[in-house]
């Protein structure tokens, strides 16, 4: 019989694999989906247009939710006291990302998507800097070709 007295890990599975890229990708997707919705006719009349609009809105919702999931995981599982001491605004930033993602789900304003991506980029920057990794800003190869913070 194996007896284990104590097990310690920083998260549910001690994989130590965290990367804010998925949150950034989801935020870029939200922004792109808002653009695609905006390109549709103001009064879609065909069933095809209505079906397309429905799919675009559904995907926007899913990607906004994905931002929340990814940020929550990193915030809750990676950020511990040493990182929080160094970046005390991480709590308010994570909360503001949740609120921005919700706003993207509720509305169709492009400004909301831009704000969400900006906050997620700020979160990514803090994440990488907390690991002593330099960052740089690059333009995404995906539409809508927006700036993202990446490790150098």
N, C-alpha and C positions, 0 to 999 in steps of 0.2 A: 504494500500500500504506500502510495506517495502522499507525503504530508507537506503542504505548503503553508508556511506561517504568515507570509506577507508578500504582497505583490504591489509594486508601485509603477504607475505610468502617468504620463501627462494627459492622456485622453483614453477613450474607450478601447482603442487598439493602439498600442505604442508604435505606430508606423513612422512617425516623425516626418510624414510627407504632407506638406502644406504648400499651397501656391495660390495666390489670389487671382491667377489668370482666369480661372473659370468664372469668377464673379465679374471680372472685367469683360470677358467674352459675352456673358449674359447681359451686361449693361449695354454693350455695343449692339447686341441683338435687339434690345428694347428700343434703342434709338433708331435703328434701321427699320424696325417694324412700325414705329410711329411715322417714319418717312413714307413707308409703303402705304400705310393707311391714308396718309395725307394726299398721296397721289391718286387715290380713288375718287370717283365722282362724288360730289356732295350728297346727291340723292341716288344711290344705287337702285336701279329699277329691275335689273334682270336677276334671276335666281343665281346665275353664275357669279355676278358681282356680290350678291348678298352672301353666298357661300364663301367667296374669297375674303370678304370683310370679316366674316365670322372666324375663319381660320387665322387671319392676321391678329385679330383681337385675342383669340385664345393663346396664340404663341407669345404675344406680348405679355399676357398674364403669367404664363409659365416661366418666361425668362426673368421677369421681375421677381417672381417667387424664388427662382434659382439664385439670384443675387443674394436674397435674404438667407437662404440655406448656406451658401458658401461663406458669406461673411460671418454668420453666426457660428459656424463650425470653427473657423480660424480664431475668431474672437473668444469663443468659449473654451476651446481645447488648446490653442497655442499660447495665447497671451496669459502669462502668469505674472506674479508680483514684480520680478525684475524688469520685464518689458513694460508693465503698467507704470512702474516708478519712473522709467525713462520717457514714456509717452502717456502721461496721465489723461490726455484728451481722447484716448482710444475708445473709452466707454461712450462719451457723447457723440463721437464720430460714428461708431457702430449704430447707435440709436438713430442718428440722423440718416444713415443709409437705409435703415428699415422704413423710416418715414418717407424718404424719397422714393423708394421702391413702391410703397403703397400708393403714393401720389401718381406714379406712372401707371399703376393698375387702374386707378380711378379716372384718370383723364387722358387726353391725347395731345397735350401740349409738348412740343419738341423741347422747350426749355426744361421741362421736368426730366426728360431723358438725359439732357446735357448735365444737369445738376447731379443726377444719379451717377453718371460716369465720372464726373469730377470728384465726387465723394469717394467712390470706389478706388479711383486712382490715388487719392490721398491715403486711403487705408492700405493700398498696396505699397506705397512708398514707406509708410511707417513699418509695415511688416518686414520689408527687405532691410531697411535701416536697422531694425531691431536685431537682425541677424548679421549686422556689420557687412552688408552687401551694398555696394554702390548701385545707384539707379540712374536711368536715363529716360528721356521721353522720346518715343518713336511714334510714327504715324502707322496706324493699323493698315494692314494690306487688305482688310475686309471693308466693304462699304459700311458706313459712310466715310471711311478714311479719317478717323478721329485720332487724337493723341492718346497714348497709353503709357503708363509708367511701367518699366520693365527692369529686371536686374541687368547690370552692366557686365 
